[in-house]
Each structure stands twice: as C-alpha cells, then as structure tokens.
Amino acid sequence: SVTIPSSVTNIGFSAFSRCSRLKSVTIPSSVASIGTAAFCDCRELELVTISDSVTSIGWHAFSDCNGLKSVKFLGAPPMGVANSCLLSHGAVSYPQEYAEGWQTVLGRELGSNIDGVKWNYSVSNGKVTIERSGDYAGDLKVPSSLEGYPVTSIGNGAFGGCSGLKSITIPSSVTCIGEWAFSGCRELKTVTIPPSVTKIGKSAFSDCGGLKSVMVPSGVTSIGEWVFDGCCGLKEVTIPEGVTSIGEYAFKNCNGLKSVTMPSSVTSVGRAAFGGCSGLKSVTIPPGLTSIGEELFVKCSGLEAVDIPSGVRSIGNGAFRECSGLETVSIPSSVTSIGFQAFLKCSRIKTMTIPSNVTNIGWNAFIGCSRLVEFLVLPDNPDFKSVDGLILSKDGTLLKFGVNRDVTIPQSVTSIGAHAFSDCNGLRSMMIPEGVTNIGDGAFCDCNGLMSVTIPSSVMSIGAAAFSNCRSLNSVTIPQGVTGIGFHAFAGCFGLKKVAIPSSVTNIEFQAFRDCRGLKSVEFLGAPPSGVSRSSLLCLDNVTYPQKYGAEWRKLINNAQGRLKGR
C-alpha cells in the first residue's frame, strides 16, 4: 500500500514501476500529472482512483498492470489517458456529467465487421486516432474510417512492440504517424505510407529490424529523431525533395543501408543521424547544408569517399569518427572549423588537405589515423602551415599535428602540442630538436612502435601521459633542465629498463612511471623531487641517489616500500 500526501503535485517517470505487491492506489486532489510509466509493471495492482485534479497521464503510465480490475475517474478525461493503458483493464467508471467526453475517449470497439480485427480508437473534432488495443499480428490494413469518422492519425505507441506484425497498409486519410507508433515491430517487413502523411513522430519505426525499404511521403518536411533507429534490415530509403531537416539518430544503426541521397532541400541534419550505418558506402550531402553535425557518420565503417559541398562551414565533433574504410575526403574552402575527434581512427586516410579558411582544428581530430603520412595546408591559411607533412602554427613554433611515420621536427618548433603524435604507431624514433621547451600532454601516447626518443636540454616540462603506453620504448634520456614530469608521463612503457632523473627535476606527478614492467633501476641525480613517493619509482629494487641526500632518500624509499608490503 502507499499513501500519497496532499502536498504532492506530480508523480514522476517510473515512480512506482515494478512495485509488484502494490494492490491499490488513490491519486489525491493535489496531483496534476502522472508521468510516463509511473505505475508500469505493478502486476498485483487491482484498484486505481484518479482525482478530478489530474489533467495529464503519461504514456504507458499503467502498462503491464495485468491484475487491474477497477479504474475510477472522478473528473473529465485527462490528456494522454488513451495511451496510459488504463482503458484496456477492467471496469472504467466516471461521473455522468462527463459521460460525453469519456465516451469519445473510450471509443467503440469494432471487431467482427472489419476483417475480424478489433480497433481501439478515440475521436476528437470528428477525426479518429488509432490507439493501442492489443498485440496486432499478421498483415493489417488500417481502416480509412470508423463509424463514419475518418482515420487521420496513428496514435503514439499504437502498434509498438507488436512482434507478430508482418505488414501494415496505412490509408490515404492518415496525415500523422505518432511517436513510437510501430517501435519494436521486429517482424514488420513492409509498410505502405500514403502521400497524405505529413508528420512522422519520434521513434515511429525504431527497432523494426525486418523492414527492408521505406519511401518517405513527399508531404513530410521533417524526419524526426530516432525514427528508423535500429532498422538493421533497411536497405533502401527514399527521402523526397521538400524534407528540410533530419533529426538526431534518425537512421542510427541501419546497418543494411548501402547509399543515402539527401535532397537539396535538406538544410539541417541532427547528431548521429546516420551513426553506426556500417554498410553505408556512399552518401550525397546536400548543397544547402552548412554544418556536418556531431557524430553524423560515426562508425560508418563501409564509407569509402566523401565529397563535402562548398556551403559547409564546419565539421562537427566526431563527425567521421571510426569510419575505418574512409580513404578520401574533399574538404571545401568554405570550411572554417574541424571539430574534436572529427576523423578519429579513420585508419585508411593517407593524406589530408587543410583549406585556407580553416582556423580551428579540435583536439584529437586525426588521432588513430594509422596510415596518415601527409598533411597539406594551403599556403594562404592564416593560422596554420605544413612543413614536411606536419601541421604547425603559422609562426612555426607549435607543432599541432604529426603524422604516422618518422619525421624531422623543424628547428622553429618550441612546443609539441597535446596529442600531436598520439597513436602514431609508424613512428620508430624521435629526435626532438634543441629549442623545444615543452612536450604537451599525450604528445606521444600510444605510439607502440616508438623505440627511442632524444629529449634536448631546452625542454623544461614533460606533460601528462606524454609517452604513456609507448610499449616499445626502451631508452629515454631526461636532460638537465627538465623541472616537471607529468601525471602518467611514462606509464605503461613496458620496454623501459632504466631511467635517470636529473637534479633539475623538482616535481614528479602521481604514477608518472606506473606499470613500467621492465623497469629495473632508477638513478636520481639530486634531492628528492616533490611527489616522487607517488611516482611508482621508489618501489624498484635498484634505486640510487647522491649520498649527500641519503637520509632523505632512505626515509622516502622505506615509506614507499612499506606501503607496498602493506598491500
């Protein structure tokens, strides 16, 4: 049992879902709304009383309440009651003064006279909306009218989860297909959508894995979010001229799609609209699009070539992330920004041309492009230039992006940027030139082929994870002049056997040498730097240091090794 006090005004999403022993509930007069799935799966619930203050009941608020015997409403029909799953259980009672409204909502069951199918529906302003009634199966034709009223809408969730439904024909009287209308109809293979339909709601056909093809009607101007998400069997989709927007995740994980042509009328495409379409080999991007959205083609591993039209100004974060089959990308001069991880793990791209108007390239934009050996920045770019295939700042002092081969870093460089060579497994050795003062965070992380690196005396700081997971690195000399070694700077360098820490180092960050399995000895050339006790260095068998600092070192080593034994 549960007593809801008069101070409560709203019962939220799934608030009492799966309260399997709940027998009865009375909604007090203070409550105005009952959220989606609020009492879902309360299988022993028998009696529900809803006060006249309730004006809204969420979708499937009482779904799977199979023991429900009596539902008592004390007022007019709340908005959404037809989709609450209350009207299909037991006896529904209501005040006679609201009888006309309730009779409209409850509709009339028509079964035997329409091909043996019982239809649940509601009537509003002389128009019928098909509501959820039961588990429809087989081949269905939605009637164009019921008791003389035209059927104009397929309601939210009307056929959702009908796993036995094979095909559906929607009549030309219908103008709207609601949210989740056919979601989860996994055996649905064909659907006939008439030209009269102008609106298709969110997730309307999501997870219809058996659906092979679909033709979006010409009257539709917007394809909503998640509409065909998870339609893994969908091989062909026709998007008509007139559609101006495609919502977020609209075709996500449609693995069977081979090609997509977006008409010239499309000006907006939402996040990950085609994400995970691993079978997609070609796509036509409309000229009216000004932005390639975030993760728009993420994990489209079959995509081989992309021609970005001249109106596009930005390539969003992760737009082509993990497109492992992508070999060529044509970026037009209109593009000014390339987002974070835009081409991450596009392992077949060999060269990349950066147009003259690009002034921003996001962090990790090209990380994991294992075959990328050449950048070409057009000469009139005001912010970047290319030297020996590398991307540098225009003044040549910052190395922004490296490539997956051994290179000679220009003498003008004073700083190696964050993740500049990250995941460049083709890099075997690196000689950093004199004049470089900073090695950025993650600059060489995950360079599994890197065996040796020479750091010049001009370097003052080694950033966090700068050489982490360089598993082949067997030697590194940290020069006098370096003052700080960052967090995880050499973590996971399995091949590193010995290291010397110069006296100039005053700070070593937490676990800077964590999991260096081959490291047997460390030589400190000065006093203990701050943080050294947490650097993972003092637990080695062979730690040497200058005798004049012996007392300080012995205390730190004993404490560190004592903690290790304590574990």
C-alpha positions as CSV (number, residue, x, y, z in Angstrom):
1,S,0.0,0.0,0.0
2,V,1.0,3.6,-0.5
3,T,-0.4,6.9,0.8
4,I,0.3,9.9,-1.3
5,P,0.0,13.1,0.7
6,S,-1.9,16.2,-0.5
7,S,1.4,18.1,-0.8
8,V,2.3,16.0,-4.0
9,T,1.6,17.7,-7.3
10,N,3.4,15.4,-9.7
11,I,4.1,11.7,-9.9
12,G,7.3,11.3,-12.0
13,F,8.6,8.9,-14.6
14,S,8.6,5.3,-13.4
15,A,7.9,6.5,-9.8
16,F,6.3,3.2,-8.7
17,S,7.1,1.0,-11.6
18,R,7.6,-2.7,-10.7
19,C,6.1,-2.3,-7.2
20,S,4.9,-5.9,-7.7
21,R,2.9,-6.1,-4.4
22,L,1.0,-2.8,-4.7
23,K,-2.7,-3.6,-4.5
24,S,-4.5,-0.2,-4.7
25,V,-3.6,3.4,-5.2
26,T,-5.6,6.7,-4.8
27,I,-4.3,9.8,-6.5
28,P,-5.2,12.8,-4.3
29,S,-6.7,16.0,-5.5
30,S,-3.4,17.9,-5.3
31,V,-1.8,15.8,-8.1
32,A,-2.0,17.4,-11.6
33,S,0.1,14.9,-13.6
34,I,1.1,11.3,-13.7
35,G,4.4,10.6,-15.5
36,T,5.3,8.1,-18.2
37,A,5.4,4.5,-16.9
38,A,4.7,5.8,-13.4
39,F,3.0,2.5,-12.3
40,C,4.3,0.3,-15.1
41,D,4.5,-3.4,-14.3
42,C,2.6,-3.2,-11.0
43,R,1.2,-6.7,-11.7
44,E,-0.9,-7.1,-8.5
45,L,-2.5,-3.6,-8.7
46,E,-6.3,-4.1,-8.6
47,L,-7.9,-0.7,-7.9
48,V,-6.9,2.8,-9.1
49,T,-8.8,6.0,-8.2
50,I,-7.8,9.2,-10.1
51,S,-9.0,12.6,-8.7
52,D,-10.5,15.3,-10.9
53,S,-7.4,17.4,-10.4
54,V,-5.3,15.1,-12.8
55,T,-5.1,16.8,-16.2
56,S,-2.3,14.7,-17.7
57,I,-1.3,11.0,-17.7
58,G,1.9,9.9,-19.4
59,W,2.4,7.3,-22.0
60,H,2.1,3.7,-20.7
61,A,1.7,5.0,-17.1
62,F,-0.1,1.8,-16.1
63,S,1.2,-0.7,-18.7
64,D,1.5,-4.3,-17.7
65,C,-0.8,-3.9,-14.7
66,N,-2.4,-7.2,-15.6
67,G,-4.3,-7.6,-12.3
68,L,-6.2,-4.3,-12.7
69,K,-10.0,-4.8,-12.0
70,S,-11.4,-1.3,-11.4
71,V,-10.4,2.2,-12.6
72,K,-12.3,5.1,-11.1
73,F,-12.0,8.6,-12.5
74,L,-13.5,11.4,-10.5
75,G,-13.4,14.0,-13.3
76,A,-13.1,14.7,-17.1
77,P,-10.7,12.7,-19.3
78,P,-7.1,13.7,-18.6
79,M,-4.8,14.4,-21.6
80,G,-3.0,11.3,-22.7
81,V,-5.4,8.9,-20.9
82,A,-5.9,6.9,-24.1
83,N,-2.2,5.9,-24.1
84,S,-2.0,5.3,-20.4
85,C,-3.1,1.6,-20.7
86,L,-5.8,2.3,-18.1
87,L,-8.7,2.0,-20.5
88,S,-7.9,-1.6,-21.5
89,H,-8.1,-3.0,-18.0
90,G,-11.2,-3.9,-16.0
91,A,-14.2,-1.6,-15.5
92,V,-13.8,2.1,-16.1
93,S,-16.1,4.4,-14.2
94,Y,-16.6,8.1,-14.4
95,P,-19.1,10.9,-13.3
96,Q,-22.1,11.1,-15.5
97,E,-21.6,14.8,-16.0
98,Y,-18.5,13.9,-18.1
99,A,-20.1,11.0,-19.9
100,E,-19.9,12.5,-23.4
101,G,-16.2,13.2,-23.1
102,W,-15.5,9.7,-21.7
103,Q,-17.5,8.0,-24.4
104,T,-15.5,9.9,-27.1
105,V,-12.2,8.8,-25.4
106,L,-13.2,5.2,-24.8
107,G,-14.4,4.9,-28.4
108,R,-16.3,1.9,-29.6
109,E,-14.8,-1.5,-30.2
110,L,-15.2,-2.5,-33.8
111,G,-14.2,-6.1,-34.5
112,S,-16.3,-8.6,-36.3
113,N,-17.3,-6.2,-39.1
114,I,-13.7,-5.2,-40.1
115,D,-11.9,-8.3,-41.1
116,G,-12.1,-9.7,-37.5
117,V,-9.8,-7.0,-36.2
118,K,-10.8,-5.1,-33.0
119,W,-9.8,-1.5,-33.2
120,N,-9.4,0.8,-30.2
121,Y,-9.7,4.5,-31.1
122,S,-10.5,8.0,-29.9
123,V,-12.5,10.7,-31.6
124,S,-11.6,14.4,-31.5
125,N,-13.2,17.1,-33.6
126,G,-14.7,14.4,-35.8
127,K,-11.3,12.7,-36.5
128,V,-10.2,9.3,-35.4
129,T,-6.9,8.4,-33.9
130,I,-6.0,4.7,-33.7
131,E,-4.9,3.8,-30.2
132,R,-3.2,0.9,-28.6
133,S,-5.6,-2.1,-28.2
134,G,-3.6,-5.3,-28.1
135,D,-0.9,-7.3,-29.9
136,Y,-1.7,-7.0,-33.6
137,A,-0.2,-9.7,-35.8
138,G,-0.1,-10.7,-39.5
139,D,-0.9,-8.4,-42.4
140,L,-3.0,-5.5,-41.4
141,K,-4.9,-2.7,-43.3
142,V,-5.8,0.3,-41.2
143,P,-9.4,1.3,-42.0
144,S,-9.9,4.7,-43.6
145,S,-12.9,5.4,-41.3
146,L,-14.6,4.1,-38.2
147,E,-18.3,4.6,-37.6
148,G,-18.3,7.3,-40.2
149,Y,-15.3,9.3,-38.8
150,P,-12.2,9.5,-41.0
151,V,-9.0,7.9,-39.5
152,T,-6.4,10.7,-39.6
153,S,-3.8,9.6,-37.0
154,I,-1.9,6.6,-35.9
155,G,-1.5,7.3,-32.1
156,N,1.6,7.2,-30.0
157,G,2.6,3.6,-29.5
158,A,-0.4,2.3,-31.3
159,F,1.4,-0.8,-32.7
160,G,4.5,-0.6,-30.6
161,G,6.0,-4.0,-29.7
162,C,3.7,-6.0,-31.9
163,S,6.3,-8.6,-32.7
164,G,3.9,-10.6,-34.9
165,L,3.0,-7.8,-37.2
166,K,4.2,-8.6,-40.8
167,S,2.9,-5.8,-42.9
168,I,0.8,-2.6,-42.5
169,T,-1.1,-0.6,-45.0
170,I,-2.0,2.9,-43.9
171,P,-4.9,4.6,-45.7
172,S,-4.7,7.9,-47.6
173,S,-6.9,9.5,-44.9
174,V,-4.0,9.4,-42.4
175,T,-1.9,12.6,-42.0
176,C,0.1,11.8,-38.9
177,I,2.0,8.8,-37.6
178,G,2.7,9.2,-33.8
179,E,5.7,8.7,-31.7
180,W,6.8,5.0,-31.2
181,A,3.8,4.1,-33.4
182,F,5.5,0.9,-34.7
183,S,8.6,0.8,-32.5
184,G,9.8,-2.7,-31.8
185,C,7.8,-4.4,-34.6
186,R,10.7,-6.7,-35.4
187,E,9.0,-8.8,-37.9
188,L,7.5,-5.9,-39.9
189,K,8.8,-6.2,-43.4
190,T,6.7,-3.8,-45.5
191,V,4.9,-0.6,-44.7
192,T,2.8,1.5,-47.1
193,I,2.8,5.1,-46.1
194,P,0.4,7.2,-48.2
195,P,1.3,10.6,-49.7
196,S,-1.2,12.2,-47.3
197,V,1.1,11.7,-44.3
198,T,2.9,15.0,-43.4
199,K,4.3,14.1,-40.0
200,I,6.2,11.0,-38.7
201,G,6.8,11.1,-34.9
202,K,9.9,10.3,-32.9
203,S,11.0,6.7,-32.9
204,A,7.9,5.8,-35.1
205,F,9.7,2.8,-36.7
206,S,12.7,2.3,-34.4
207,D,13.9,-1.3,-34.0
208,C,11.9,-2.6,-36.9
209,G,14.7,-4.9,-37.8
210,G,12.8,-6.7,-40.6
211,L,11.9,-3.6,-42.5
212,K,13.6,-3.7,-45.9
213,S,12.6,-0.4,-47.6
214,V,10.7,2.7,-46.9
215,M,9.5,5.6,-49.0
216,V,9.0,8.8,-47.1
217,P,6.0,10.7,-48.5
218,S,6.5,13.9,-50.4
219,G,4.4,15.9,-47.9
220,V,6.8,15.2,-45.0
221,T,9.1,18.2,-44.3
222,S,10.9,16.8,-41.3
223,I,12.1,13.3,-40.4
224,G,12.1,13.2,-36.6
225,E,14.7,11.9,-34.2
226,W,15.2,8.2,-33.8
227,V,12.5,7.5,-36.5
228,F,14.3,4.5,-38.1
229,D,16.9,3.8,-35.4
230,G,17.9,0.2,-35.3
231,C,16.2,-0.8,-38.6
232,C,19.2,-3.1,-39.3
233,G,17.5,-4.7,-42.3
234,L,16.6,-1.4,-44.1
235,K,18.4,-1.5,-47.4
236,E,16.7,1.4,-49.2
237,V,15.2,4.7,-48.1
238,T,13.8,7.4,-50.4
239,I,14.0,10.9,-48.9
240,P,11.9,13.2,-51.0
241,E,12.6,16.8,-52.1
242,G,10.9,19.0,-49.6
243,V,12.3,17.5,-46.5
244,T,14.3,20.2,-44.8
245,S,15.5,18.5,-41.6
246,I,16.6,15.0,-40.5
247,G,16.5,14.6,-36.7
248,E,19.1,13.2,-34.3
249,Y,19.8,9.4,-34.6
250,A,17.1,9.2,-37.4
251,F,18.8,6.3,-39.2
252,K,21.2,5.2,-36.5
253,N,22.4,1.6,-36.7
254,C,20.7,1.0,-40.1
255,N,23.4,-1.5,-41.0
256,G,21.8,-2.6,-44.2
257,L,21.8,0.8,-45.9
258,K,24.2,1.0,-48.8
259,S,23.7,4.5,-50.0
260,V,21.9,7.6,-49.0
261,T,20.9,10.6,-51.1
262,M,19.8,13.7,-49.1
263,P,17.8,16.0,-51.4
264,S,18.9,19.6,-52.0
265,S,16.0,20.9,-49.7
266,V,17.7,19.5,-46.6
267,T,19.4,22.2,-44.5
268,S,19.7,20.5,-41.1
269,V,20.8,17.1,-40.1
270,G,20.9,16.1,-36.4
271,R,23.6,14.4,-34.3
272,A,24.5,10.9,-35.3
273,A,21.6,10.7,-37.8
274,F,23.5,8.0,-39.8
275,G,25.7,6.8,-36.9
276,G,26.6,3.2,-37.0
277,C,25.4,2.6,-40.5
278,S,28.3,0.2,-41.1
279,G,27.1,-0.9,-44.6
280,L,26.9,2.6,-45.9
281,K,29.3,3.0,-48.8
282,S,28.3,6.4,-50.4
283,V,26.4,9.4,-49.3
284,T,25.2,12.5,-51.1
285,I,25.4,15.6,-48.9
286,P,23.0,18.4,-50.0
287,P,24.4,21.8,-51.0
288,G,22.2,23.6,-48.5
289,L,23.8,22.0,-45.5
290,T,26.1,24.4,-43.6
291,S,27.4,22.0,-41.0
292,I,28.3,18.3,-40.8
293,G,26.8,17.6,-37.4
294,E,28.3,15.9,-34.4
295,E,28.9,12.2,-35.0
296,L,26.8,12.4,-38.1
297,F,28.6,9.4,-39.8
298,V,30.3,7.9,-36.7
299,K,31.2,4.2,-37.2
300,C,30.1,4.2,-40.8
301,S,32.9,1.7,-41.4
302,G,31.9,1.0,-45.1
303,L,32.0,4.6,-46.2
304,E,34.9,5.0,-48.6
305,A,34.8,8.5,-50.0
306,V,33.0,11.8,-49.0
307,D,32.7,14.9,-51.1
308,I,31.7,17.8,-48.7
309,P,29.8,20.5,-50.6
310,S,31.0,24.1,-50.8
311,G,28.4,25.5,-48.5
312,V,29.6,23.6,-45.4
313,R,31.4,25.8,-42.8
314,S,32.1,23.4,-40.0
315,I,32.8,19.7,-39.5
316,G,31.4,18.7,-36.1
317,N,32.9,16.8,-33.2
318,G,33.3,13.1,-34.1
319,A,31.6,13.6,-37.5
320,F,33.5,10.8,-39.2
321,R,34.9,9.1,-36.1
322,E,35.8,5.4,-36.6
323,C,35.0,5.5,-40.4
324,S,37.6,2.8,-40.8
325,G,37.0,2.4,-44.5
326,L,37.2,6.1,-45.4
327,E,40.0,6.8,-47.8
328,T,39.4,10.2,-49.3
329,V,37.7,13.3,-48.0
330,S,37.3,16.5,-50.0
331,I,37.1,19.5,-47.7
332,P,35.9,22.7,-49.4
333,S,37.4,26.2,-48.9
334,S,34.2,27.2,-47.1
335,V,35.1,25.1,-44.0
336,T,36.5,27.2,-41.1
337,S,36.4,24.6,-38.3
338,I,37.2,20.9,-37.9
339,G,35.9,19.5,-34.6
340,F,37.2,17.3,-31.8
341,Q,37.9,13.8,-32.9
342,A,36.3,14.6,-36.3
343,F,38.4,11.9,-38.1
344,L,39.5,9.8,-35.2
345,K,40.5,6.2,-36.2
346,C,39.9,6.8,-39.9
347,S,42.6,4.2,-40.5
348,R,42.7,4.3,-44.3
349,I,43.2,8.0,-44.9
350,K,46.7,8.7,-46.2
351,T,46.7,12.4,-46.9
352,M,44.7,15.3,-45.7
353,T,44.4,18.8,-47.3
354,I,43.5,21.6,-44.9
355,P,41.8,24.5,-46.8
356,S,42.9,28.1,-46.4
357,N,39.9,29.2,-44.3
358,V,40.3,26.6,-41.5
359,T,41.2,28.5,-38.3
360,N,40.2,25.9,-35.7
361,I,41.2,22.2,-35.6
362,G,39.9,20.4,-32.5
363,W,41.8,18.2,-30.1
364,N,42.4,14.7,-31.3
365,A,40.9,15.5,-34.7
366,F,43.1,12.9,-36.5
367,I,44.2,10.6,-33.7
368,G,44.3,6.9,-34.7
369,C,44.6,7.7,-38.4
370,S,47.2,4.9,-38.7
371,R,48.0,5.4,-42.4
372,L,48.1,9.2,-42.4
373,V,51.5,10.3,-43.6
374,E,51.0,13.7,-45.1
375,F,49.1,17.0,-44.2
376,L,49.0,19.7,-46.8
377,V,47.9,23.1,-45.5
378,L,47.1,25.5,-48.3
379,P,49.6,28.4,-48.3
380,D,47.2,31.3,-47.7
381,N,45.8,29.8,-44.4
382,P,46.3,32.5,-41.8
383,D,46.7,30.2,-38.8
384,F,48.5,27.0,-39.9
385,K,51.1,25.8,-42.3
386,S,52.5,22.5,-43.3
387,V,56.2,21.6,-43.2
388,D,57.4,18.0,-44.1
389,G,53.8,16.9,-43.9
390,L,53.3,18.2,-40.3
391,I,50.8,20.9,-39.2
392,L,52.5,23.8,-37.5
393,S,51.2,27.1,-36.2
394,K,51.7,29.9,-38.8
395,D,54.8,31.2,-37.0
396,G,56.2,27.6,-36.9
397,T,56.6,27.5,-33.1
398,L,53.8,25.0,-32.2
399,L,53.7,21.5,-33.7
400,K,50.0,20.9,-33.8
401,F,49.6,17.6,-35.6
402,G,52.1,14.9,-36.5
403,V,51.9,12.0,-39.0
404,N,52.3,8.3,-38.8
405,R,56.0,8.0,-39.9
406,D,59.4,9.0,-38.8
407,V,59.8,12.8,-39.2
408,T,62.3,15.6,-38.7
409,I,60.8,18.3,-36.5
410,P,61.6,21.8,-37.8
411,Q,64.1,23.8,-35.8
412,S,61.5,26.6,-35.4
413,V,59.3,24.5,-33.1
414,T,59.4,25.4,-29.4
415,S,56.4,23.4,-28.3
416,I,55.0,20.0,-29.2
417,G,51.2,20.2,-28.8
418,A,48.9,18.0,-26.8
419,H,48.4,14.6,-28.6
420,A,50.4,15.8,-31.6
421,F,51.7,12.2,-32.4
422,S,49.2,10.3,-30.3
423,D,48.6,6.7,-31.6
424,C,51.2,7.1,-34.4
425,N,52.4,3.5,-34.4
426,G,54.6,4.0,-37.5
427,L,56.9,6.3,-35.5
428,R,60.1,4.4,-34.7
429,S,62.4,7.0,-33.3
430,M,62.2,10.7,-32.4
431,M,64.9,13.3,-32.1
432,I,63.4,16.4,-30.6
433,P,65.4,19.5,-31.7
434,E,67.1,21.9,-29.4
435,G,64.8,24.9,-28.7
436,V,61.7,22.8,-27.8
437,T,60.8,23.8,-24.2
438,N,57.5,21.9,-23.7
439,I,56.3,18.4,-24.6
440,G,52.5,18.6,-24.3
441,D,50.0,16.2,-22.6
442,G,49.7,13.0,-24.5
443,A,52.1,14.2,-27.2
444,F,53.4,10.7,-28.0
445,C,51.0,8.5,-26.1
446,D,50.1,5.1,-27.5
447,C,53.0,5.2,-30.1
448,N,53.5,1.5,-29.7
449,G,56.3,1.4,-32.4
450,L,58.4,4.2,-30.8
451,M,61.7,2.6,-29.5
452,S,63.9,5.6,-28.7
453,V,63.5,9.3,-28.1
454,T,66.1,12.1,-27.6
455,I,64.9,15.0,-25.5
456,P,67.1,18.1,-25.7
457,S,68.4,20.2,-22.8
458,S,66.0,23.0,-23.7
459,V,62.9,21.0,-22.6
460,M,61.6,22.2,-19.2
461,S,58.4,20.1,-18.8
462,I,57.1,16.7,-19.9
463,G,53.3,16.8,-19.9
464,A,50.8,14.3,-18.5
465,A,50.8,11.0,-20.4
466,A,53.3,12.4,-22.9
467,F,54.8,9.0,-23.5
468,S,52.2,6.7,-21.9
469,N,51.8,3.3,-23.4
470,C,54.8,3.6,-25.7
471,R,55.3,-0.1,-25.1
472,S,58.4,-0.5,-27.3
473,L,60.3,2.5,-25.8
474,N,63.5,1.0,-24.3
475,S,65.6,4.1,-23.7
476,V,64.9,7.7,-22.8
477,T,67.3,10.4,-21.5
478,I,65.7,13.1,-19.4
479,P,68.1,16.1,-19.7
480,Q,69.2,18.5,-17.1
481,G,66.8,21.4,-17.3
482,V,63.6,19.5,-17.1
483,T,61.8,20.6,-13.9
484,G,58.5,18.7,-14.1
485,I,57.4,15.2,-15.2
486,G,53.6,15.0,-15.6
487,F,50.9,12.5,-14.4
488,H,51.3,9.1,-16.2
489,A,54.1,10.6,-18.3
490,F,55.7,7.2,-18.9
491,A,53.0,4.9,-17.6
492,G,52.7,1.6,-19.4
493,C,56.2,1.8,-21.1
494,F,56.8,-1.9,-20.7
495,G,60.1,-1.9,-22.6
496,L,61.8,0.8,-20.5
497,K,64.6,-0.8,-18.5
498,K,66.3,2.1,-16.7
499,V,65.9,5.8,-16.3
500,A,67.9,8.7,-14.8
501,I,66.2,11.7,-13.2
502,P,68.3,14.9,-13.3
503,S,68.8,17.2,-10.3
504,S,66.8,19.9,-12.1
505,V,63.5,17.9,-11.7
506,T,61.6,19.4,-8.8
507,N,58.2,17.7,-9.3
508,I,57.1,14.2,-10.5
509,E,53.4,13.8,-10.7
510,F,51.3,10.8,-9.5
511,Q,52.1,7.5,-11.1
512,A,54.4,9.1,-13.7
513,F,56.1,5.7,-14.2
514,R,53.1,3.4,-13.4
515,D,53.1,-0.1,-14.9
516,C,56.7,0.1,-16.4
517,R,57.1,-3.6,-16.1
518,G,60.6,-3.8,-17.5
519,L,62.0,-1.0,-15.4
520,K,64.6,-2.4,-13.0
521,S,66.6,0.6,-11.9
522,V,66.4,4.3,-11.5
523,E,69.1,6.8,-10.8
524,F,68.3,10.1,-9.1
525,L,70.9,12.8,-9.6
526,G,69.7,15.2,-6.9
527,A,67.5,15.8,-3.9
528,P,64.0,14.1,-3.8
529,P,61.5,15.9,-6.1
530,S,58.1,16.6,-4.7
531,G,55.6,13.8,-5.5
532,V,58.4,11.3,-6.0
533,S,56.9,8.9,-3.4
534,R,53.8,8.5,-5.6
535,S,55.6,8.2,-8.9
536,S,55.9,4.4,-8.8
537,L,59.7,4.7,-8.9
538,L,60.7,4.1,-5.3
539,C,59.3,0.5,-5.2
540,L,62.0,-0.7,-7.6
541,D,64.8,-3.0,-6.3
542,N,67.6,-0.7,-7.5
543,V,67.2,2.9,-6.6
544,T,70.4,5.0,-6.5
545,Y,70.9,8.7,-5.3
546,P,73.7,11.1,-4.2
547,Q,75.0,10.2,-0.7
548,K,74.6,13.8,0.5
549,Y,70.8,13.3,0.2
550,G,70.9,9.8,1.6
551,A,68.9,10.3,4.7
552,E,66.0,12.0,2.8
553,W,66.0,9.3,0.2
554,R,66.2,6.3,2.6
555,K,63.2,7.6,4.5
556,L,61.1,8.1,1.4
557,I,62.1,4.7,0.0
558,N,61.4,2.9,3.2
559,N,57.9,4.5,3.5
560,A,57.1,3.7,-0.2
561,Q,58.2,0.1,0.1
562,G,56.4,-0.3,3.4
563,R,53.2,0.8,1.8
564,L,53.7,-1.7,-0.9
565,K,54.2,-4.5,1.6
566,G,51.1,-3.4,3.5
567,R,49.0,-4.0,0.4
